Amino acid sequence: MQNESAKMGENVGEWPFVSVFVAARNEEHNLEACLRSLQNQPYPGNFEVWIGDDHSTDDTALIGNAFSQRDSRFHFLSVPDPSSHVKGKALALACMAKEAKGEIFLVCDADMTMPPNWMQAMVSGMQRENVDMVNGTTATKGDTVFSALQAIDWLIPQATFSWLSRFDITYTAMGNNMGITRKAYEATGGYFELPFSLTEDFELFQKARSKGFRLRHLYQTDVFGISAPQKKPSDWLHQHVRWMVGFDQLPFRQQWVFYVQLLFYPVLLLSFFSGATVLRDSLLMMWGGKFLYNSFLLAGIRQFHLLIWLPLYEILFWPAYITCWVRYRFSTEIHWKGRSWKST
């Protein structure tokens, strides 16, 4: 328990006061572990944690409120009914930010568990890189093939995003493991002023970037948060269809890599059947190089146990993402967290 005499919002040495936001909806099976991973952070400065219950229909609110009663650094907030364009997670985050006292806002999902030095590493990353936004690293953990494939699907893009962000080529913020300075957040007007989006992290990132604020992706073990995996392929599909909303707003110069990957396997198969040996051999060499590159990325974050599943991931990538893309293009509704939204 933090010393009651510590002033909320006061810096300790060079370490700014941190406010952590945990938006939770129907997370009774995950919330306690998430909060304990935050409670045990050895952050050198002061911090507070806000738990925003987004109209849960299970025991999420009871767990969050009880936790706040045991530790004065934790604060429970019931998200009000939406009365404007601000809804869902964006409303939860907007309400928590309105109450928060920190100079730095860190956000993690309620189904995440964070590494022991996450807060310090995220703040250090901002200071070292001289930026106002950072993303941590996220992957799923579990004992099934499906959870391992999801982990690979998380990590490979994040490693690439990290490399590109060094050149200020950035795609999005990732709202399950991110940080933003109060200055940058308030410059955007905050979530109360942003238009409604199913990808509220992307919307915040776009607005902050338009104001001149920069982002870095941190691909390193001390910011490596573990997310609960999707339990069924249908859940994975709903999750990725929702993400396609943000992807669709990117300029084509940032989308083309995805479409090249979708076309790769059809063109490779066509080269076998057409007898285009030069094209076939070139594509096979490219595939081998891509496989080695992805292996290096997984090893770089010490996820050696995932290497055995990388060949299967390479095989399943194409049908999985083709299904996702088709579903997004022809869906009339998007479903997530027990809610439905009309697709536009």
N, C-alpha and C positions, 0 to 999 in steps of 0.2 A: 504494500500500500504506500502510495506517495505521501510524503510529509504534507500535512494539511496546511502548513504555513507557507508552502511554495506558492508564489503568486502566479495565477494563470495568465499566460500571455507574456511572461517575462523570460528573456533569454538567459541561458546559463553559459557564461564564457562566450565563445564564438558560435555556439550552437543555437540556431533559431528555435522558437517555440513551434511545435508541429501539431497540427490537427489532422487526425485520421478519420475518414468517413467510411462507414460500413453500411451500405444500403442492403436491406435484407427483406426478401419476400419468400415465405414458405421454405425456410432453411433450418428447421428444427434439428435436423440430423447433422448439420455442419457448423452452425453458428458458435457453439461452445468452443470447439477446437480453434476456430478462427480467432475468437476473442482471447483465448489463452495464449495463442502465439503472439498476439500484440501486447498482452499484459506483461510478458516475460522479456520484452525488448530492453536491452541495456543501453538505451539511448542516453547520451551524456547531458542532453538538455531536458527541458520540460515538454511533456506532450499530453494530449487529451485524445480520447476516442469517442466519436459520436456513432451511435447505433440508430439507424433510421428504419423503423418497421413500416414497410410499404403494404399495408392492408393484408397482412398474412392471415391465412385461414387455419393455420396449425398453431403450434406452441412457440413460434419464433418470438413473439412479443413477450411472453412470459420469461423466456430464457434471457433475452436482451435486457429486460427491466431488472431481473434478479441480479444479473452480472453488474449492472450499474449501481445497485445497492451495496455491493461488496467492495467496490473500488471507486474512490472519488474521482479518479481520472476518466472514468467511463460515464457517458451520459446517454440516456435513452430518449428517443423522440418518436412519437407516433405521427406518421405523415398524414396531413389533412387530405380531405377529398379534393381532387383536382377541380379548380374553378376557372381555369384558363387553358391556354395551349400547353402548359407545363404539366406533364403526366409521368407516371411510372417512376423509374429510377432517377430521371432528371429532376423530378419534383423532390424526391427524397434527398438528393445531393444539394439541391438549392436550399432546402430548409436547414440542412446541417451546416452549410456554408454560412448562412445568415447568422447562426448562433456561435460559430467557431471563433476562437481568439488567436489562432496560429498565424505565423508569417508564411508557413509552408503548409499546403494541403496535400495529404497523401490519401489515395483511394484504393481500397481493395474490396473484392467481392466477399460476400458472407460465406461462400463455399471454398474460400482460400485458407491455407495456412502459410504463414510467412516465416522466412528463415530468421535466426536469432538476431542478426544485425541489420535487418531490413531497413528500419527507419534511418539509422546512421548512414548506411550505404547509399540510400536514395538521396539524402541531403548532401552527402559528400559528392555524389555524382553531379548534382546541380552546381555545386560550388566549383568542382574541378573543371567541368566543361563550360562553366559560365553561361548556363542556359536557365530558362524559367520553366521548362517542362522536361520530365524524364519518364521513360517507361522502364519498368523492371522486366524480368524474364519470367514467363509462366509456362507451366506444362501440367499435364495430368499425371497422376500416379495411381497405380492399381496393379492387381495381379492377373489381369486378363489380357489377351491379345488385343482386344478392342481398345482398352485403355492405353496400351503401349503405342498403338497406331495413332491414337489421338495425341499422345505426347510428341511423337515425331511431327505430326501435322501442326502442332503449336510451335515447336522449336525451330524448324528449318526457316520459315518466314521471318521469325524474330531475329535470327542470326544475320540474315540478309539485311533486314531493316537496320540493325545495329551498324553494320559495315557502311551502308549507304548514308546513315545519319551523320557520319563523320564528315561527309561532304555537303551537309545540310540538305540532303535529299530525303524527305520524310513523307510518310504516307498517312499515318494516323496516330492518335493516342490510343492506348488500350486501357479501358476503364476498370479492369480488374486488378491492375497493378501499376499505378501511375502516380506522378507527383506534379504539382503546379504551384507556383508562388501565388500568394494572395494578390500581389500586384498584377500578375498576368490574368488571373481569374476575374478580378474586378474590372480590368480593362475591357474584357469581353462583354461586360454587363451581367455576367453570371448566367446560370441556367434559367433564371426568371425572364431574361431578355432574349434568350436564344430560341429559335423556332423549334417546334416539336420534332423529334427524330427518334427512330428506333435504335439509332447508334449515337447516343448523346455524347459519348467520348469523342467521336469523330467530329461532331458539330462544334464542340468546345475547341478542339485542336484547330479546326479550320479558322475559326474566329480569332483565336490567339495568334495563329501564324499570320493572318492578315494584318494584325497589329504590330508585327515585327518581332514577336517572341519566338524563340528557337527551341527545338526538342532534340533530345538524344535518347536513343535506345541503349540500355545497359544490358549487355548479354554476359552475365557473370553470376557466379554461384551465390554471392551474398545478397542478391536481390531476386533469387530464384524462388518464386512462390508456387505452391502446389495447389492446383484446382481439382475439385471433384470432377471425374470424367462423366460424360453423358452415358447413360446406362444402356440405351438402345440406339441402333442406327437411325431410327426415326427422330429421336431427340437430337442427334448430331445434325441431321438434315434441317430441322427447324432452327437450330442455332446458326447454322451457316447461311441459310436463306435470309435470316435477319441481318447477318453481317454483309450480305450482298447489297443491302440498301446503301451502306456507306461506300462500298467498293464502286457502286454504280455512279457515285458522285465524283469520283476521281477523274482527272483528265486522262485522255487516252494514252498519253506518253507514260503514264504510270500503270495503266491497265494491260498494256500489250504483252508484258512478260507472262501474265496469267494465260492469255489466249494462245501464246506460243506453246506453253506447256500442254494445253488441251489439244493442240493440233499435232504435237510431236508424235504420239503413238499411232494415230491414223496414217500420218505420212510415212512413218517407219514401216508399218504393215504394207502400205501401198508399194513401197520400194522393193519389198520382198516379192510381191506378186507380179510386179511389172518388170522385174529383172534389171532395175536401175542400180547396178552394183556400186557405183561410185557414191550415189546418194545414200544407199544402205550402209556402206562402210563408214561414211562420214557421220551418219546419225548414230551408229553403234559406238563410235569413238566419243561422240558427244554424250551419249548415255553413260558410258563408262566414266567420263570425266565428271558428270553430274553426280553419279553415285559416290565417287571418291570425295567430292566436295561436300556432299551431305554427311558422309561418314565423318569427315574432319570436323564439321560443325557440331555433331552430336558428341564427339569425343572432347571437343573444346569446352563443353559445359559439364563434362564428366558423366555423361549418360551412356556409358559403355554398354549397359544391359539392353539398350534399344537397338544396337547395331544389328543384332540377329533378325530384327523385324523390318529392317530397312528394305530388303528386296520385296517383301510382301506389300509394304507401303507403296513402293514404286509401281507395282502392278495394279493396286487398287485406286491409286490417285485419280486416274483418268475416269473410270466409271463413276466414282464418288462425286467428283466435281462436275462432271457433265450432268449428272442427276440434279445436283444442287443448282446449277445454272438454269437448267430447263424448268425446274420447279419454281425458281424465282421469277423467270420470265413469264410464266403462265399462271402463277398463283393470283387469286383474288383476295386472299387473306394471308397474314403472317401470324403465326401462333408462337407465344413464348410466355413462360411463367404463368400459365393458366389464363392468359389474356389473348385477345385477337384484335388485330388491326387490319384495316383495309389496305391492300397494296395499291400504290399509286404508280 
